[in-house]
Structures are given as structure tokens and as C-alpha cells.
Amino acid sequence: MNPIIQAISAAQVKKDTTPFKVGDGVRVHTKVREGDKERVQIFAGIVIARKGHGIHETFTVRRISYGEGVERVFPVNSPNIEQVEVERESENMRARLYYLRHRTGKAAVAIKEKDRAAQIHAQHVAAKRAAAPV
């Protein structure tokens, strides 16, 4: 890539983005302008794809609304995105989850969530060892 273009786009890339991946349940807070007023609207769903890199990176969020699947594509570095909250993490084995488009009901959101029991147990064991007298 041209170094001049790279330098210009590097200045526009957001530094404080929330790390999330495909399969995570997210809530995207977007700024909506209506006339001279501005408000924040939330779009919650599952990230089914991430594409691109640098300033051109986008992610697709899918949710079921009134029995109909709705997808929105958001630019990661858009100034209209206020924040991205990760509601739940997942352990998926694919880069894109387009197969969720053909599922309905609970199957459309059934993604294997991370098993945090092992992590919590390891933290408790480490805390007990640190508190125990030697």
C-alpha cells in the first residue's frame, strides 16, 4: 500500500475499540441524527462476520426481530459508532457464521458459549494459595 495513504488512514483508525470476535453477542451503540437532535440507538445481536482490515474493516451483526432476520453492517472505525458492548463470548470454529441465516428460533442464536467454570476455579485456587501462610 502507498505509504501516504497508509499514514492518512492510520490517523483515522480508532484506538479504543472493544475487542470482539465472530460469534460474540454484542450491543452496538450508534449515533442517530434526527433534524438537529442526536441520540444513541442500540442494535443487539450476534456478530456473524468481520471483513477487511485497517480503516475499511467492517462487521455484520444479525438478530431476529419479530420473526424476521435483520442484519446490519457496521464499519469498525466509524465516528457514528459510540461503543460496542460484548454481552456474551463464544467459542466458534468458523470465520463466518452465515449458516445462522437458515436457522430459526433458539437454533439461530445457539452458539457454544465459553465455559468459564474452569477459569473461575483456577482463580479461586490461585487466591487460596496466595492467602495461605508459607
Residue pairs with C-beta under 8 A, 6 or more apart in sequence:
9 54
9 55
10 54
12 55
12 77
13 54
13 55
13 77
14 76
14 77
17 76
17 77
17 84
18 83
18 84
18 85
18 86
20 26
20 47
20 59
20 84
20 86
21 47
21 50
21 89
21 90
22 47
22 48
22 49
22 50
22 92
22 94
22 95
22 96
22 97
23 46
23 47
23 89
23 90
23 91
23 92
23 97
23 111
24 46
24 47
24 86
24 87
24 88
24 89
24 90
25 44
25 45
25 46
25 47
25 86
25 87
25 88
25 90
25 109
26 44
26 45
26 46
26 47
26 61
26 84
26 85
26 86
26 87
27 42
27 43
27 44
27 84
27 85
27 87
28 42
28 43
28 44
28 61
28 72
28 74
28 81
28 84
29 40
29 41
29 42
29 81
29 82
29 83
29 84
29 85
30 40
30 41
30 42
30 43
30 74
30 80
30 81
30 82
31 38
31 39
31 40
31 41
31 79
31 80
31 81
31 82
32 38
32 39
32 40
32 41
40 82
43 61
43 63
43 72
44 61
44 63
44 87
45 61
45 62
45 63
45 70
45 72
46 61
46 62
46 63
46 97
46 100
46 109
46 111
47 59
47 60
47 61
47 97
48 60
48 61
48 62
48 71
48 96
48 97
48 98
48 100
48 101
49 59
49 60
49 95
49 96
49 97
49 98
50 57
50 58
50 59
50 60
50 95
51 57
51 58
51 59
51 60
52 58
55 77
56 75
57 75
57 76
57 77
58 73
58 74
58 75
58 76
59 73
59 74
59 76
60 71
60 72
60 73
60 74
61 71
61 72
61 74
62 69
62 70
62 71
62 100
62 101
63 69
63 70
64 70
64 104
64 108
64 109
67 104
69 101
69 108
74 81
75 81
88 113
89 113
89 114
90 111
90 112
90 113
90 114
91 112
91 113
91 114
92 111
92 112
97 111
100 108
100 109
103 110
